């Protein structure tokens, strides 16, 4: 069994929809941005300032999105399994 790397994720609400914010993604993005994911549009970069403006989501709001992403990253087609670890306290505020 391959070892999974822990990767922190937090969730905000935008337009009433949960958005995943990948807290450990800054080195893979343009300066001042983090990688985000929402069902419509999928992966994109979001500015840290934008993240700060969004209200944090609560567990019942992001539960389904987190379950989907956890499955997707646990067995990605290109390898490099990630274990998504929820860290709402890590949201830029």
Secondary structure, DSSP 4 states (H G I P E B T S, - for coil): -PPPEEEEEEEEEETTEEEEEETT-GGGSSTTEEEEEETTTEEEEEEHHHHHHSPBP-HHHHHHHHHHHHHHHHT-TTS--EEEEE-GGGS--
